[in-house]
Amino acid sequence: MGVIRCKGTDLLVWRRELIRRGGRAVDLDWLLSMAADCSWGDLQKLRICPDVEIELSAPLHDLTDLWTRHCDQHIPLQHLVGLCPWRDFELEVSSDALIPRQETELLIDFALQCLPEDACHLEGIWADLGTGSGALAVALARVLPHWQGHAVDSSASALALAERNLMALAGNSGWQLHRGSWWEPLKPWWGQFGLVLSNPPYIPTAVMDELEPVVKDHEPHLALCGGGDGLDCCRQIIRDARKALAPGGWILLEHHHDQSAMVLELLTDAGLERPEARYDLQGIPRFALAQRACQSITSDLSMEER
């Protein structure tokens, strides 16, 4: 569709009317940006000079339809638009995988802090367990271009989505996709992973019914529910982490806002070193990291045998 020219006053009146109908202003502004190429900065200029014309990439009646479906049916705007901005790129998203959250972007920053400063020029092997849309995998492939990457998910449809994102945003070399449960498909590379990231399902079963309809009714429960205490998947991942990581390799996990102490204890009990909590933008301990001891695989296995 071509460019739609719209009077600034008409757009501002339209915006006020839709907000009165329901929904959050910040979400409507996101829709304007993603579906019509009208940025927050453009809106600020209109407030100062409302009589100017603005160019939109979609007509207002189409945007009204999307907004109405969002408000009435609680469909995520990201699903309606089919895109989600994340870090420095835009991901294709759908109901096949969890919509990547902004706070998860921090996992990449924390991971890079664990690695040597010149890691982007070095070689290594990374893994993204439970890749979903492929957000973490895409980011890792872009910041560690010389590393070999492995993205795992148990959902075939999620893997297909991740593949499209990786092909579009990270090229077609240096990474592999695997269908299966956590570490299982990666056994040929156990003992070689220098970096492993995971944002596993961690919502306790009892909390699932309390989620907002936009999440509960439209995002895959497989990617949300972590069992009775929310830690079923974390336990599976952490249990084999010491075997799968290379000596000195790091694992970083996202978890529920009240699970920090339990996840750090699991990492310690699994024989990993330097367990540490990291905080999200609201100061909540939402991430945990730990390292396998910096010693040879041979000596580590000998210790296990003894």
C-alpha positions in Angstrom: 0.0 0.0 0.0 1.2 3.5 -0.8 1.6 6.5 1.4 -1.5 7.9 3.1 -1.5 11.6 3.7 -3.4 12.6 6.9 -4.0 15.9 8.6 -2.3 16.1 11.9 -5.5 17.3 13.6 -7.4 14.4 12.2 -4.8 11.9 13.5 -4.8 13.4 17.0 -8.6 13.4 17.2 -8.6 9.8 16.0 -6.0 8.9 18.6 -8.0 10.5 21.4 -11.2 8.7 20.4 -9.6 5.3 20.3 -8.0 5.8 23.7 -11.4 6.7 25.1 -12.8 3.4 23.8 -10.2 1.5 25.9 -6.7 0.3 25.9 -3.5 2.0 26.8 -2.1 5.1 25.0 1.4 3.6 24.9 0.0 0.5 23.1 -1.8 2.6 20.5 1.3 4.7 19.9 3.2 1.4 19.4 0.6 0.3 16.8 1.0 3.6 15.0 4.7 3.2 14.9 4.8 -0.5 13.8 1.8 -0.6 11.4 1.8 3.0 10.0 5.4 4.3 10.4 4.3 7.1 12.6 6.8 7.4 15.4 6.5 8.8 18.9 8.6 11.7 17.7 6.1 12.4 14.9 3.3 12.5 17.4 5.2 15.0 19.5 5.7 17.3 16.5 2.0 17.1 15.7 1.2 18.3 19.2 3.2 21.4 18.5 2.1 21.9 14.9 -1.2 20.1 14.5 -2.1 21.7 11.2 0.7 20.0 9.2 0.1 16.8 7.2 1.7 13.5 8.1 2.4 10.5 5.9 1.2 7.1 7.1 1.8 3.7 5.6 -1.6 2.4 6.5 -5.1 4.1 6.5 -6.7 5.0 9.8 -9.7 2.6 9.2 -7.2 -0.3 9.0 -5.6 0.8 12.3 -9.0 1.1 13.9 -9.8 -2.5 13.0 -6.5 -3.7 14.5 -7.0 -1.7 17.7 -10.6 -2.9 18.0 -9.5 -6.6 17.7 -6.8 -6.0 20.3 -9.2 -4.4 22.8 -12.2 -6.7 22.2 -10.4 -10.0 21.7 -7.2 -9.3 23.7 -5.1 -10.3 20.7 -1.5 -9.1 21.2 -0.7 -6.2 18.9 2.5 -8.0 18.0 0.5 -10.8 16.6 -1.8 -8.5 14.7 1.2 -6.7 13.1 3.4 -9.8 12.9 6.4 -8.0 14.1 8.2 -7.2 17.4 11.1 -4.8 17.8 13.9 -6.3 19.9 17.3 -5.0 20.5 18.5 -3.5 17.2 16.2 -5.6 14.9 12.6 -6.5 14.2 11.5 -10.1 14.7 8.7 -11.9 13.0 6.3 -13.1 15.7 3.2 -15.3 15.9 1.2 -17.4 18.3 3.7 -20.3 17.7 6.1 -18.8 20.2 6.4 -16.4 23.1 6.6 -12.8 22.2 10.1 -11.7 23.2 10.0 -9.3 26.1 12.3 -6.2 26.4 13.8 -7.4 29.7 15.1 -10.5 28.0 17.4 -8.3 26.0 19.5 -8.0 29.1 20.5 -11.6 28.8 22.6 -10.7 25.8 24.3 -7.8 27.7 25.0 -9.9 30.7 26.4 -12.7 28.5 28.8 -10.3 26.8 30.0 -9.1 30.2 30.9 -12.7 31.1 33.0 -13.2 27.9 36.4 -11.8 27.0 36.3 -8.3 25.5 37.5 -9.7 22.1 34.9 -12.5 22.1 33.4 -11.2 18.9 36.7 -11.9 17.1 37.1 -15.4 18.7 35.6 -18.8 17.9 33.4 -20.7 20.3 30.1 -22.5 20.6 26.9 -21.1 22.0 23.4 -22.6 22.6 20.0 -21.1 23.0 17.8 -23.6 24.9 14.1 -23.1 24.2 14.7 -20.6 21.4 11.0 -19.8 20.6 11.0 -17.0 18.0 14.8 -17.2 17.9 15.3 -13.8 19.5 18.3 -14.8 21.6 19.8 -16.9 18.8 19.6 -14.0 16.4 21.3 -11.7 18.8 24.0 -14.2 19.6 24.7 -14.9 15.9 25.0 -11.2 15.2 27.3 -10.3 18.1 29.4 -13.5 17.9 29.8 -13.9 14.2 32.7 -16.4 14.4 31.0 -18.7 16.9 29.1 -21.8 16.1 25.5 -21.6 17.3 22.8 -24.1 18.3 19.2 -23.2 18.9 16.9 -25.8 20.5 13.1 -26.0 20.8 10.6 -28.8 21.3 8.0 -27.1 19.0 8.4 -27.6 15.3 6.3 -24.5 14.5 8.5 -22.4 16.9 11.6 -23.7 15.2 10.2 -22.8 11.8 9.6 -19.3 13.0 13.1 -19.1 14.5 14.6 -20.3 11.2 12.9 -17.5 9.3 14.2 -14.9 11.8 17.7 -16.3 11.7 17.8 -16.4 7.9 16.4 -12.9 7.6 18.5 -11.3 10.4 21.7 -13.4 10.9 22.4 -15.0 7.5 22.4 -18.7 6.8 25.7 -19.8 8.2 27.2 -20.4 11.7 24.0 -21.8 13.4 22.0 -25.0 13.5 18.4 -25.7 14.7 17.5 -28.8 16.7 14.1 -30.1 17.7 14.1 -31.7 21.1 14.1 -31.3 24.9 16.7 -28.9 26.2 20.2 -30.4 26.1 19.2 -33.8 24.6 19.7 -32.9 20.9 23.1 -31.3 21.7 24.8 -34.4 23.2 27.4 -34.5 20.4 28.7 -31.1 21.6 28.5 -31.7 25.3 31.6 -30.3 27.1 32.2 -27.7 24.4 29.7 -24.9 25.0 31.3 -21.7 26.0 28.0 -19.8 26.4 24.5 -21.0 27.0 21.4 -18.8 27.3 17.8 -19.8 28.2 14.5 -18.1 28.9 12.6 -21.2 29.8 9.0 -21.5 30.9 8.9 -20.4 34.6 5.3 -19.4 35.4 4.0 -21.6 38.3 0.9 -23.6 37.4 -1.3 -21.8 40.0 -0.3 -18.5 38.5 -1.3 -19.3 34.9 -5.0 -18.4 35.5 -4.0 -15.0 36.9 -2.2 -13.9 33.7 -3.7 -11.2 31.5 -6.0 -12.5 28.7 -3.6 -11.1 26.1 -1.0 -13.6 27.4 -3.0 -16.5 28.8 -5.3 -16.8 25.8 -2.9 -16.1 22.9 0.6 -17.2 23.8 1.6 -20.9 23.9 1.3 -22.4 27.4 4.2 -24.7 26.5 6.4 -21.6 26.6 4.9 -20.2 29.8 4.1 -22.9 32.4 7.0 -24.2 34.4 5.1 -26.7 36.6 4.1 -26.5 40.3 6.8 -24.1 41.5 7.7 -22.9 38.0 11.1 -24.5 38.1 10.6 -27.8 36.3 12.4 -26.6 33.2 15.1 -24.7 35.1 15.9 -28.0 37.0 16.2 -29.9 33.7 18.5 -27.3 32.2 20.7 -26.9 35.3 21.0 -30.6 36.0 23.1 -31.3 32.9 24.8 -27.9 32.6 28.1 -28.9 34.1 28.5 -31.8 31.7 27.5 -29.7 28.6 29.5 -26.6 29.3 33.1 -26.3 28.3 35.6 -25.7 31.1 35.1 -22.0 32.0 31.8 -21.9 30.1 28.9 -19.8 31.2 25.1 -20.4 31.6 22.6 -17.6 32.0 18.9 -18.1 32.8 15.9 -15.9 33.0 13.4 -16.8 35.8 10.3 -15.6 37.6 10.6 -12.5 39.8 10.5 -14.5 43.1 12.7 -17.5 42.1 16.2 -16.0 42.4 17.3 -17.7 45.6 16.0 -21.1 44.4 17.7 -20.9 41.0 21.0 -19.8 42.5 20.8 -22.8 44.9 20.1 -25.1 42.0 23.2 -23.8 40.2 25.3 -24.3 43.3 24.0 -27.8 43.9 24.8 -28.7 40.3 28.5 -28.0 40.9 28.7 -24.7 39.0 30.8 -21.9 40.2 30.3 -18.1 40.7 26.5 -18.2 40.8 25.2 -14.7 40.7 21.8 -12.9 40.4 21.4 -10.1 37.9 18.6 -7.5 37.9 16.1 -6.2 35.4 15.4 -2.6 34.6 13.0 -2.4 37.7 15.7 -3.7 40.0 14.1 -7.2 40.3 16.4 -10.2 40.4 15.2 -11.9 37.2 18.4 -13.5 35.9 20.9 -16.0 37.2 24.3 -16.9 35.8 27.1 -19.4 36.8 30.2 -20.8 35.3 31.7 -24.3 35.0 35.1 -24.6 36.7 38.1 -23.6 34.5 39.7 -27.0 34.4 40.2 -29.7 31.8 37.4 -32.0 30.8 39.6 -35.0 31.6 40.3 -33.9 35.2 36.7 -32.9 35.7 35.5 -36.3 34.6 38.1 -38.0 36.8 36.7 -36.1 39.8 33.2 -37.3 39.0 34.3 -40.9 38.8 36.0 -40.7 42.1 
